[in-house]
Amino acid sequence: MTIKPLADRVVTKTLEAEEKTKSGIILSSASKEKPQYAEVVSVGPGGKDEKGNSVTMTVKPGDKVLISKYSGTEVKLDDVDYTIVKQSDILAVVIDESIPNVATFEQVHSLDGTFLPKEDFEPRDLKHEEEELKKAGKL
């Protein structure tokens, strides 16, 4: 069975939360927080927002995203849990999850509910910038 979202909706599949904390404590399923990390399964065609402006879909199937904690509608099909969210509930697209100290989001959700274009957000090496500031005596 396939889910085809309408308008500016996005179907996401929740990626499993860590079973173990960084300190090695194993979590029971009841104590785990609702995951905010998901993979985009399918994307609607776009539509209009509350003000009548066109909504261009900026995510695509396969993107790894961070979604608002309690957003969307949860559905279960063929024993798989999905969450259907509005594109505005997607906070960011994760580009490279293996580099922890580099800003890795392709898009950043702005306060007015739109997405900043990819060209307006350049990945930054924060450790390198911090080292440069220390060398220059500005930090």
Steps between C-alpha positions, in 0.01 A plus 500: 500500500623851418422831669471797263491825701286793387594868475803595715496179703802271540495133605791415729617173649639536849856383538561291810603679817814394681444207736799604709608837641852634449588382849387144416161491675250285308161671460166323515258582221279692746781740599609591148403842371304531181763507223541818301721340237326352196540406136276652233301226325282707267420864433181674391486729195497824701210737547405828666571617855252684727579830325444359152869488408629204299691237697790350307606158624867509597541149641515180297462129574809362671587824683578461870316772690441640846131554571316688775461279804122470518402583143313302242265204492631154578378209287594133483489312170635150442654504852704813420450825694479818293442864592331738258614858560469834327822610337509795744533247788832382356773693678803396295643253252800311639779479243781310670425348837855365540663842556383623843678840514404637160175679425339239276151621413410558137207717599409684815141569598449873548264668746247599234437136404706495180827329416821684430631407154796262499729765352428730800630244749857386461636215717754632748783326681440638848814350657718659231331839545549480878871420455543794260331739746726377783812552284386853417440573871128566449387211717 
